[in-house]
Amino acid sequence: MSTFGKKLTECRKAKSLSQKELAKIFKTSHTTIGKYERDEMIPSIEAAKKLAKILDTTVGYLLGETDKVDLFKDPKMLKRLQDILNLPQKEKESILMTVDHFIKAAKISLM
């Protein structure tokens, strides 16, 4: 399992940033970034959120909660989910059931 530090390193390198460059954007020292990457130090929630934003990823990805680096970064998908969330419960359940059926059918067709 990848640690926060390994995921942070991976994301930093994907953005072609050095530790010093990331530290400058993050407004800290490169030694702090190095400690995060070696898992010697754990960032606060606010720091993790800021790092995720700088690196165009999510806190969930950095924490290992998902393997998708860009999960919930698609603004169109987020808008759709927000629209569903704001519907009355009955309509929300109907839409989610329909989506679940489409996902199941798509997975079966890929087998």
PyMOL commands that set and color helices and strands:
alter all, ss='L'
color gray80, all
select helices_A, chain A and resi 4-14+19-26+30-37+45-54+59-62+75-85+89-110
alter helices_A, ss='H'
color red, helices_A
deselect
rebuild
show_as cartoon
